[in-house]
Amino acid sequence: MRDVRASLIEFDDVNRYLGGMITVLDIRYPVDDRHPLAGRRVPDADLKTSDGDTHVFALPRIHLGSCLLASLHARSS
């Protein structure tokens, strides 16, 4: 069994699947949206805001399970 597991973790798809299960990033809540990220847990990512650079987990209330609406479109100046 150890040999099987050792050989399986050499595959990117297996690592992505196991990583999603461990970090709970594989959960998707039912929402009326077709975007692949809608209803998913947001990983901590770097953000550029009008107030400067920050990251997702530094946003107020993000740890309380509230929803986050993010516009990922670049603004033209």
C-alpha positions as CSV (number, residue, x, y, z in Angstrom):
1,M,0.0,0.0,0.0
2,R,2.9,2.4,0.7
3,D,4.3,1.8,-2.7
4,V,1.0,2.5,-4.3
5,R,0.6,5.8,-2.4
6,A,4.2,6.7,-3.1
7,S,3.7,6.2,-6.9
8,L,0.3,8.0,-6.9
9,I,1.6,11.3,-5.4
10,E,3.9,11.6,-8.4
11,F,0.9,12.6,-10.5
12,D,-0.1,16.3,-10.6
13,D,-3.8,15.5,-10.7
14,V,-3.5,13.3,-7.6
15,N,-1.6,16.0,-5.7
16,R,-4.2,18.7,-6.7
17,Y,-7.0,16.4,-5.5
18,L,-5.4,15.5,-2.2
19,G,-4.3,19.1,-1.6
20,G,-7.9,20.3,-2.2
21,M,-9.2,17.7,0.3
22,I,-6.6,18.6,3.0
23,T,-7.1,22.4,2.7
24,V,-10.8,22.2,2.1
25,L,-10.4,24.2,-1.1
26,D,-12.3,21.4,-3.0
27,I,-15.7,22.4,-1.4
28,R,-18.0,24.3,-3.7
29,Y,-21.3,25.8,-2.3
30,P,-24.3,25.8,-4.6
31,V,-24.6,29.3,-6.2
32,D,-26.4,30.5,-9.4
33,D,-23.2,31.4,-11.2
34,R,-21.3,29.6,-13.9
35,H,-17.9,31.0,-13.0
36,P,-15.6,28.1,-11.8
37,L,-14.6,30.1,-8.7
38,A,-18.1,31.0,-7.6
39,G,-19.0,29.2,-4.3
40,R,-15.5,28.1,-3.6
41,R,-13.2,29.0,-0.6
42,V,-10.8,31.7,-1.5
43,P,-7.1,30.9,-1.0
44,D,-4.9,33.7,0.4
45,A,-3.8,35.7,-2.6
46,D,-2.0,39.0,-3.1
47,L,-4.3,41.8,-4.0
48,K,-3.8,45.3,-5.4
49,T,-6.4,47.8,-4.1
50,S,-6.9,51.5,-4.3
51,D,-5.5,51.6,-0.7
52,G,-2.3,49.7,-1.7
53,D,-1.2,46.1,-1.8
54,T,-2.6,43.6,0.6
55,H,-3.8,40.0,0.6
56,V,-7.1,38.2,1.0
57,F,-6.8,37.1,4.6
58,A,-6.0,40.7,5.7
59,L,-9.4,41.9,4.5
60,P,-11.9,42.6,7.3
61,R,-14.2,39.8,8.3
62,I,-12.8,37.3,5.8
63,H,-12.2,34.8,8.6
64,L,-15.8,34.9,9.8
65,G,-17.1,32.9,6.8
66,S,-18.7,35.9,5.1
67,C,-19.0,36.1,1.3
68,L,-16.5,38.1,-0.8
69,L,-17.3,39.7,-4.0
70,A,-14.2,40.5,-6.0
71,S,-13.9,42.2,-9.3
72,L,-10.8,40.7,-11.0
73,H,-10.9,43.0,-14.0
74,A,-8.1,45.6,-14.3
75,R,-9.2,49.2,-14.3
76,S,-7.9,51.3,-17.1
77,S,-6.5,54.6,-16.1
